[in-house]
């Protein structure tokens, strides 16, 4: 794992980085869920339109998040 390599011999920094990463990811998941529900708000929950908007939103946000994470030295 890149974190272990990056912070080799610096256990406290490694632990803090991991904690920050996990916290940020959990908050991003909450954001993603809320954002996609907002985008699908006009459609009836459970309808084909709702599911389609939700899936498109999740896919788009996942791709954006993946690109951001690839830039981090974790």
Protein Blocks (a to p, Z undefined) as FASTA:
>chain_A
ZZlmmmgoilmlmmmmmmmmmmmmmmmmmmmmmmmmmmmmmpcghiaklmmmmmmmmmmm
mmmmmmmmmmpcZZ
